[in-house]
């Protein structure tokens, strides 16, 4: 009987790089079992009896300080294990600081914090650095240790910083099998001191184990109740009931030059503000496909609000509360989509039919088990707001083709009629365009908007508070945001009109002012969202062979007459700040994806400068694939559920302006103390889940949204536009919200950050005929 593979216990201090470290363990010790526990899951007195089952312990990094019990948990006691239970331990970052502190070292703050910075590490080539050449190591820390007066601790490596002087980078205990590094061996940019040092740790650990005659015990299944199944572990996907006849997509491909996405929307009746409408538009390079939902009165709407034990299912005729039962909203939607699998669509396009809509920022924080103290409000946007699209039109900007498709059974008549409508619209384009646009300008008239900006002094003070958290080691970066409120006192629509959509006209103006590869017009009452996002968040292809891709953008430079590619490369790739922020996001995203799909995660592109219509931007690409054969099972049973799981684990976005920070959970908790309002739709995601198994979601930035409950489901019926209580023709002022903010680092200047927030705000504020008032 072959020996059981080694088992490693990884202690997670609520960090956002933990699964990267687990993946490095698996590379170092092939086929090992990695069991991950939180540092407050169990006390050492209870853990000790289980340590004989493990070959070693890895103490991961984490936010906070090793001298704060709530931050360090059981880690501080690991260094005091009695000889009977002693085993090799390797610490990273917070782990090194704890080892040093428990052995008499002093804890200090760095004068210049190192978050996402690469440093040359000096070592003597012995111990865990035996045979290791030059080391360039990624650092995420604001605290460090001084070894003067420390007992039984020996320094193995250091670096020298301008402003900090000599900083300890690695150490070992003289008599016990404990080693640690201050830097992050698991980071994508660590060179020389990653797997090389981990291999040496494992060599030394085995040597120590053999010399002591220590033998690990065979695994006891009773331990599963405490330690769970080892990583990598893909969350079980709900199996779908057998469907005898899955839905089939029928498609007609057309070539109609000159017919734009807005033209098609107007053919479909987008100007009827009482009706739901959805479009995901690629309005600029590198976007390619535009998806327009052809909704009907029977199109099924799904909404959910955090804290509820039910979802709303509604169409134009009814609205029902469906109890979640044993599900959360994520698994409930998985089951919903399991019953609506589609096959037979065109392989040339990414969407055949399925869910389109948005997910709020707070839905992501809820998944992190960070609860918001919500104030009761009658104007709360749903946290999940989706519509199931059965008929759709897809535009391919590369080929010029238009696809008309349906997953409704025996729908050929509609396909033929819609194709003819589009041909007719193209033939009569000039007349149709004149009829629909000459009466109303897409631009807001001046002096019709009341703009309430965030308070400048308060925002600047919050920046300083955020920096204090960074200096204290609580986070590496915090994305501080604030809402701007716009009241439109003179709406665009004529007062007698009941078939005119001011929000649609504003969206058309937005796409003119700020064309974006990931734009959207989503009118899903009570929410209307106008988005011009530059950034895709997550995409995943149809199975089999599904690829999951995250593409963080961090670092932009507006184009200008003298801004050549060479200038952009120097300004972006040559900026330590921009590269450091991008690196933090890449490492965070790798962790999120490893947690969902397992080991097969790769950085395909790091900090590449890409050219867009109005800006140059710094882009990285991270791809993952599930274990061999897993997505085939997913395709049969779960219809894209693993992609949905990757999305769940990745929210709220830790990318773009770094919408949260890292470590993510602690950063979200801090941001709740620094931001006065919920973000709602802003900094969540919008996109689609195709019933064929693929998906594509973008970050909700450069956007605005409003609440309008005139047509909202009340759990029993829909309030109708023609209800006399609404007095058609009498227009209440429109209330819009624009969220904006920026990533706060230790180097942030409050005035510069305020100006950056206003610049982002201005890109959307112009849609309302408004500008940032002078003096702000």
N, C-alpha and C positions, 0 to 999 in steps of 0.2 A: 504494500500500500504506500503510495507516494506521500511525502510529508505535506501537511497543509501549508499553503502560502502564508507568508508573514502578515500579521495584522498590525496596522499603525493606528494609533489614536490621535486624531487631530482636534485640538482644543481651539474653538472659534470664539474670539472676543467680539462678536458682532461686527466683523469686518466685511469689506466689499471685494476682497481679493482671495477669500478663503478657498474657493474652488480652483483657482489658479495654482495655489499651493498644493492642493490635493492632486491636481494633474501632474505637477512636478514630482510628487511622491511616486506616482504610478510609473513615470518615466524612469525614475531612479531605481525603483524596486518593482520590476515587471510582475504583473499579476497579483500584487499585494492587495489586501483588503484595507480600505481606508474608512474608518468609522469617525464621523464628525459629531462632536457634541459642543454645546454652548458652555461658556465658562461658568455659568450659574445653573446648569442642569443638575449637578450632583456635587456633594461635598466630598473632600478627600477621604474622610473616614469611611464613606460608603463606596468610593471609587477603588480604594486600596485592594479590596478582595478580588477585583476584576483585573487589576494590572497584570497578573501572571498570564492572562490570555494574549497580551500584546507584546510585540517585539520592540516597540519604541513609541515615543510620544513626540508629536510636533506641536509646539505652542505657537499659534499664529499671531499675526499683528491685530491691531484693533485701535479704536479711538480712546482718548482719555489718557489717564496717567496710572502708572503701576503703584502709586501710593494711595490711590482711591479704591477702597474695597469693592464698590459697585462696578468699577471699570475692569478690575483685574480678576475678580471671582476666585475660583479655586487655584488659579495659576500660581499665586504667591505661596501656596502650600506644597505645590509639586516639588519645589526645590528642597523641601524638608522631609521627603519620603524616607521612611525608616529602611534600614538595610535589607530587611526581609522582602520588601516590595520594590527595591531599587531597580530601575531600568533606564536605558539611554533616552535622553531628552534633547531635542533641538529647538531653540527659540528663534523667532523672527521679530525684529523691531520691538514691539511692546514686550515680547518674550525675552529679548536681551536685557531690556531695561529692568524687568522684574527680577531676573537672575542676578543682575549686578546689585540692585537695591537690597535684595534679601541677604546679600553677602557683604554689606557695609559700604557700598558705593554711594555717591551723592548724585542726586537728580538735578539737572540744570535745564534751563531754557536756552535754545540756540539764539544767538543774536540775529542771525539770518536764517530763517526757517528753510527747509529743503523739502519741497513738495513737488515730486515729479522731476527732480533734477538728477542728472547722471554725474557721478564723481569717480575719479580714479582712486582705487583702493590699494594701499601699500600693505604687503604681507611678507612674511619670511619664508614662504614655501613649505611650511611644515604643518602637521596636524590636519585640520580640515582643508588646508591650502596646499597639501602635498601634491606636487606635480602640476599645480595650477599656474598659468602664466599671468599676463596682465589682466586686471579686473576693472571693468567699468560697470559700476553698480547704480541702480535706481534707488533713490532715497525718498521716503515719505515720512518725515518726522520733524517735530519742532522741539522735542525734548532729547537730551542726551545724558550720558553718565560720565562721571569723573571717578577714576579708580583709586585715587589717593585715599589711603586708609581702608581700602577694601581687603577682606580676608579671603584667601583661597581662590582668587580670581586672577586669571592670566590673560593679558591682551594678546590677540592674534593678528589683528589688522587695524588700520586707521586710515583716515584721510585728513587732508588739510584744506580748510576753507578760508577764503578771504572774509574776515569779519567774525569767524568762529574759532579760528586756529585749529589745533589738533582735535579730532573727534574720533572716538572709539568706534570701530566698524565690526569687530568680531572679538569674541573671547571664549574661554573655556574654564571649567572648574578644575582645580588641580588634582582633586582626589575622587571626584564623582563623575559619571559619564554624562556631563552636561556641556553642551556647546550652543553658541548663539551668534547671530549676525544682526547688525542694526539695519542694514539695507534689505531690499526685497529681492531674494533670489528668483522669485517666480515672475517678476515683471518681464514684459516682452523685450525691453531694451537692456536688461542686465546681460553683460557679456563676460564670460570667464569665471564668474563667481556664482553661477546658477546651478545647473545640474552637476558641474564639476565638484562643487563644495558639498552638495547633497550626496554624491557618490562617496566622497571621503567620509562624511558623517556615517553613512551606512556601513562602510568598511570598518571604521573605528567601533561602531556599535556592535557589529558581529564579533570583532576581536575581543571586546570587553565581555560580551555575553559568553563566549567560549571559555575565556579565562576564568570566569566565575562559575562555570558549570550550570549556568541558568538555562532552564528548558521551559519554553512556553507551553502552556496547557492547551489541549485540544478545545476548540470552541464549544461552549455550552449554549444550547439554543435558548436557555432562559435569559441569557445576556441580551438577546435581541430586543427584549422589552425595554431595556435601558439604552442601548447603543443603536438600535435600529439596524436596518440593512446597510451594508457598506456602500460607499460611493465607488464607481459611478452607478447611479440608480435613477432610472427614468420613471417618473410618476406613472402609476397605472392609468391607462386611458380607458374611459368608460366604453364598454362594448355596446354597439348599436344593435337594435333588433334587426333580424334578417328582413331585408326589403326585397320582395319578389321581383319588383320592377322598379329599379332606381330611375330617378328623373333623367331625361335625356335632353340635351341642348340642341336646338335647331338654329342654324345660322345662315344668313345671306350676306355675301360680301359684295360691297358696292364700290365704285370709283366715281366720286362726284367732286371734281375740283372746285375749290372756292367756297365750299360750305363749311363754316367754322362751328366750333362747339357752341358759342352763344346763339348762332343762327338756329341750330338744332334744338337748343333749349327753348327758344321762343316758338318753334313749331310745336313743341310738346306742351305749351301752355304754362311756362314758368312764371308768367305775369299774374297768375291767379294766386294771390298771397294766402288764400285760405287752404291751399292744397300742399301736402308735403312734396318736396322736390330734393333730389340729390344729384350732384355732379362732382366727380373727382377729376380735376383738369391738370394736364401737363401743359402749362402755359409758357414754358421756357425750357431751353436746353439745360440739363440733359434728360428732362422728362420726355416720355414717348407716348404713352397711352392715356387717353381721356375716356372716362367711364361715365355714362349718363343713364340714370335709372328712369325707366318709363313706368311710373307708378300708376296704379289704378285705385279705385275705391276699396278694393279688397286686399291691397298690399298690406302685409302684416307688420305692425310696428311693435318693437320690444323696448321697454324702458324699465329702468331699475334705479332706485335711490339707496345709497348706503344706509344700513340700519334696518331696512325693511326685510321682512321674511317672505316677500313675494315679488314677482315681476308683473308688470302690466303687459298684456297682449291685446293689441287693438288693431282694428281696421276702420274703414269709414262708417261702419254700421254698428259696431259694438266695441266694448272695452271690458276686459276681464282681469281680475287678479288671480294669478296662478301661484299657488303656494310652492316655495322652493323645496319643502320637505327636507331631506337629508343633504341636499345640494347647497353649495354656494353658487353665486351667480355665474362664476366661470364654468363650473362643471355642468350647471343647468344649460348654459348655452352650447356646451359641447354635445350634450344629449339632444338638444334642439337641432343642431346641424347634422348629427348622426342620422336623423330620420329624413334628411333632405339631400342626400348625396346625389351628385350630378355626374354624368359621363357623356362622352360623345361630342363635346364641344370642339371648337377649332383650336388646334395646338398653337396657332399663330398669335393668340391673344391671351392675356393673363386672367381674365374674368369671364365666367360664363353665367353667373347668377349667384346670389347669396346675400350676406349681410353687408350693409354700408352704413356708416355713421361715425360716432365718436365715443371715446371713453375719457372720463374726466381725470384730472390730476389726483383728486382725492380717492378715486378707485384704486390707484396705484399705492397710495400711502396706506390705505386700508389693508392691502395685501401684505404690506410690511408689518402689519399689526401696530400701526401708529394711528391712533384714533384722533380725529379732529373734534374739538369741542364746538359742535355746530349749533349756531343760534337758529331757533325755529324761524322759518321764513316761508311765506307763501310764494316767493319768486325764486325758488331754488331750481336750478337746472338739473335734469336727471344725470346721474353719474354714468349710466349706460343709455345710449339713445341710438337705436339701430332700426333699420327697415330691411325686410327680406325682399330683395329685388328679383322678380321673375322674368321681366322683360327689360332689355337694355340695348344701348347703342354704344359701340366702342370706336373711337377714332385713333388711328395709328399715324402719328405725325411723320414717321420715317417712310412708310410705304405710300401714305396718302389714302389708304383704304378705309372704308367705313363698314363696320360689321353690325348688322341688325340681328338680334338673337332673342330666343325665348326658351325657358325651361318649362313652360306651361304645355300640357298635353294637347295635341291637335291644334296648334296655334298658327298654322301656315297662313291662314287668311289674314291674321294681324301682321305677320311678317311681310306679306305681299303689299298690304295697304300702307304700312309704314315706309317700305322702300319707295313706293310711288309718291308718298307725301314728301319724302326727302328730295326725290328727283324734281318734283313740282316746285318745291321751295327754291331749289337751285335755279330752275328756269325763270322763276319770277323773283329772283333775289332782290333786284334793285327796287321793285315795287313793294315787296314785302318789308324790306329793310326800312324804306322810307315811311311806310305806314306805321311801323312799330317804334321808330326812334326820333322822328322829327318833333313829336309833341313834347317829349321829355328829355332833358339833357341828362347825361350820366353824371354830370358834375353837380355837387351840392352848391346851392347859392351861398355867397358869403354872408357872415353875420347871422346864420340861422342856428348855430351850435353854441351851447354852453358847456365849457370844458372844465372839469374839476381834476386837476393834477394831484399826484401825491404831494405831501408836504415836503419841501426841499430839505429843511433842517432836520426833520424827523428821519427822512431817508438816509441822509448823511450820517446821522447818529447811529442808525442801525448798521451802516457799513462798518463803523468803528467797533460796534459790539460784535459783529461777525468776525472781524479781524482778531479780536481778543479770544474768541473761541478757537481760531486757527492757531494762534500763538500757544494756547493751552493744550494743543494736541487733540482737540475734540473733532477736528475735520481737516481735510487737506484743501478744500475749496467749498464755498457755499454760494448757491445761486439765489441772490436776493431779488425779489420781484415786488411790484406794486401795481395796483389797478388804477387806471384813469377812467373816469365816467363822463360820458357825453350825453347831453340831453338835446334833442333836435326839436326846436320850437316851431319850425316851419318845414314840415316834411316835404319831400319832393313831389309826392303824388297830388294831383288835383283833388280837391275835397269831395267832388261829386263822384269820383271814380271808385269802383269797388273791384275792378279787375286790373289792378296795377300794382306792381311790387317795387316799392322804393328800395328794398334790400337788394333786389336783383340789379337795379340800376347802379347801386353802390358797388356791388361785386364787379360789374363790368368796368367801373372806374378804377377799382383796386387792381384789376389785372392789367389795366393800361399803365397805372403808376408804378406798379411793383410786380411785373410778370415773374412767375415762380414755377419751378418744375413740379411742385407739389401743392397745387391750389385746390380750393374746394368751395362750392356753394351748397351748404346743407341747410335745408329748411325742414326741420323735424320738430314741430311744435311740442313744447313751448319754446324751443331753442332755434335760433337762426344763427349760423356760423358762416362768416366770410373769412377764408384763409388764403394766405399767399406764402406758404412755408417754403424755405429754401432746402429743407432737410427731410429726407426719408429716415424713418426710425428703424423699422424692421420689415423685411420682405422674406417670403418663403415660397418656394416653387411647389408645384403639384407633385405628389408621390407617383411612382417610386423614385428613389434617388433624390429626395428632397434636400435642398440646400437652404439653410437659414442664414440670412445676411443682415448685418447691422452696419450702418455707414455714418459714423459720427462726423460732424462738421464742427471744427473749432478753429477759428482764425479766419477772418475775412478782410479783404482789401477792396475798396470801391475802385472801379475802373476809371481811368482818366487818360488824357492825351499822352502822357509820358509814363504811364504805368504799363511797362512791357512785362512779358513773362519773367524775364531776368530780374526786374525790379520786384515783382510779386514774390518770386522765389526767395530773394534776400530778405524781404520784409516779413514773410511768413515762416518759411523753414529756417531762416536765420535768427528768428526770435526765440530766445530761451523760454519766455513766458508762454508764447503760443504753443510751442512744442510740448512744454511741460503739461499744459492744460489738456492738450490732445492725448498725451500719454496717459494721464490719469483716467480719462474717459475710456480709452482703449482697454486698459487693465480692468476697469470696472465692468465693461461690457463682456470681456472674456469670462469673468467670474459669473455673470448672469447667464451666459450661454452654456458654460460648462455645467452649471447647476441644472439645466434643462435637458441637454442632449448628451452629456457625458464628456468623454475625452476628446472627441474629434472636433476641435476648435482651432482655427488657424487665422493669424493676421495676414491677410492677402496683400494689404497695402497699408503703409504707415506714412502719414503726413505727406501725401502727394498734393501738389498744388493743381487745382482744377479750375478751368475757365468757365464761368457762367455768363449770362447775358449782361449783367450789370456789375458783377464782382468777381474777384479771384478768391478762392477759398481753399482751406487746408482740410483734406479729407482722408480718413482712414477707412479700411474695409475689413470687417471681421466676419468669417464664415464658419458655420458649423454644420455637421451632419450627424444624424443619429447612428447608433450602433448598427452594424450590418444586419439587414433584415428587419430592423425595428420599424422603419417607416412603411415597409410593406404591410406589416400587421396594422399599423396606423391607418393606411389607406383603405384597408378592408373594413376595419371596425370604427375608426375614429374620425375619418374625413377631415384631415388637417388639424386634429386636436393637438398634436405635438407642437405645431407652429403656434397655436393658441396658448400652450403652456410656456413656450419661450417668451411670448408677449407678456403673460401674467408675471413671470419671474423678472422681466426687464423693466416693469413699470414701478414708479413713475420714471420717465426718461432721465437717465443719468448723463445725457449727452447734450448736444447742441450747445446752448449757452451753459451747458451742464445744468440741467433744470433742477437738480437737487444738490449733488456734491458727493464726496466720498470721504469716509464710508457712508453709504447711502442712508441707512436707517438712522444713525445718529445725526446726520446732516438734516434729514427731514424733521426730526424732533427739534433741532435747534431753530430751523426756519419757521416752525410754528410759533416760536416765541418772538420772532422778529417781523413777521408779516401779520397785518391786522385783519385781512380778509381772506376768505377761501379763494383759491385760484379758479375753481370750477373747471370750465372747458379749457381755459388757457393752460398750456404746458402739459396737457394730456396728449392724446393721439387721435387721429381720424384716419379712416381708410376702409378696407374691405376684408372680409373673409369669404373667399370663393367656395361655393358648394362643391367644386371639383378638388378642393384640398389646399389651394394656394392662399396667399394673403399678402397684403401690402399696407403698411401703416406709417403715417408721417407725424412729425412733432407739431403740435398746435402752437406755433409762434407766428409773428407778423400777421395777427388775426384780430378780429373783433366779433363780438357776439351779443345778442339781445334776447330778452325774455318777452314772450307774447303768449298769454294763456287764453286768448279768445277762441282758439280752436282746440283746446286741450281736452284730452280724455279725462273724465271724472270717475273712472272705474266702472261706470255703468253705461255711459253713452258719450258721444262726442257733441260738444257745443257747436252749433252750426253758425256759419258766417251770417246767415239770414235771420238769425234770432233777433227779434225787434229790440231786445234789451241792449244790443250792441250798437244801435243807431248807426247803420252804414252811412258813410260820408262824413261822420264826425271823427276826427283823427286826434287821438291822444298823443302827447309828445312821446317820441321814441327814446328809449334809454339803452345806450350801448356801453359795452365795457371793452377796454383794450388793456391787456396785460403786457408788461415789459419789465426787463431787469437785466442783470448781468452777473457773471461769475466773480465773486469776491475772493481774492487771494491775499496773501500776506503783504504783497507789494502794491495792493490797490490804493489809489488816491481817491478819497471820497468825492472831490469835485469832478474828477475825470469819469468816475463811475456814474455820477448823476448825469453828466453830459452824454455818456454812452446810452444810458437808459432813455433819455429824451430823443436821441437820434433814432433808436429803434421804434419808439413810439410814433415819431413823426412820419415814418413810412406808411403807417395806416391812418393816422389822424387826418392826413390830407384828403382822404376820401370824404370826409364830412365838411369840407370847405373850411377847415380849421387849421390852425398852426399853434405850436407851443408859444404861449404868450411871452413877450419880451421880459427879461429879468429873471427867467427861470433857467 
